[in-house]
Amino acid sequence: MSKYFNIPPGVYNVPKLGRIDTINNNLSNEKAFAVYRLPRRVFPWIKLNKESASYLKKQKLTAEEVAQLINNAVSIEEVEILGDLSDTQTVSRIKETKLKAFKNSNKSNPPKS
């Protein structure tokens, strides 16, 4: 299992990466990062954890790559972690826009009781 990404146990056939078995085999951080970079409609089950920020900082991602990851994010926490990877104005604006979108979607879809 990858130290920096949470993937539920299972056997997955991932486009462009092939078969990934997280039950019997440890998934390398590099392969988990490759899965994370895919569009979420391809592999929606991967999540960042608390140690992810340090690993992603070591990858020395460009502002464009960080922006793509932010656009691909599915939670507010994920956007905040990714937004801290770059201090460019472009990334901060994309982060702000994505956070507003999440907050607006939560207002229009209140939790059901």
C-alpha positions, 0 to 999 in steps of 0.5 A, spaced: 500 500 500 502 506 498 504 511 504 502 517 501 495 515 497 489 511 500 486 506 495 481 501 497 483 494 497 482 491 490 484 489 483 483 494 478 484 494 471 486 502 470 487 505 463 494 506 461 497 503 467 494 496 466 492 491 472 493 494 479 492 489 485 492 492 492 490 486 496 496 482 494 502 487 492 504 493 495 503 499 490 509 503 489 508 511 491 510 512 483 505 508 481 500 511 486 501 518 483 500 516 476 494 513 478 492 520 482 494 524 476 489 520 471 482 524 471 477 522 476 472 519 472 477 513 470 479 512 477 475 515 483 477 511 489 484 514 490 485 519 496 490 524 499 492 523 506 496 527 511 503 525 508 501 526 501 503 534 501 510 532 503 511 527 497 507 532 492 512 537 494 518 533 492 515 531 485 517 539 484 510 540 480 509 545 475 504 550 476 500 547 470 501 540 473 498 543 480 492 546 476 490 540 473 490 536 480 486 542 483 481 541 477 481 534 478 480 534 486 473 532 489 474 535 496 475 541 499 481 538 503 484 535 497 484 542 494 487 545 500 493 540 500 494 541 492 493 549 493 499 549 498 504 546 492 505 552 488 504 560 490 503 562 483 497 567 482 494 562 477 494 556 482 491 561 487 485 563 483 484 556 481 484 554 488 479 559 490 474 558 484 474 550 486 473 552 493 467 556 491 464 551 487 464 546 492 461 551 497 456 553 493 454 545 491 454 544 498 449 550 499 444 547 493 445 540 496 443 540 503 445 533 507 438 529 507 436 527 514 
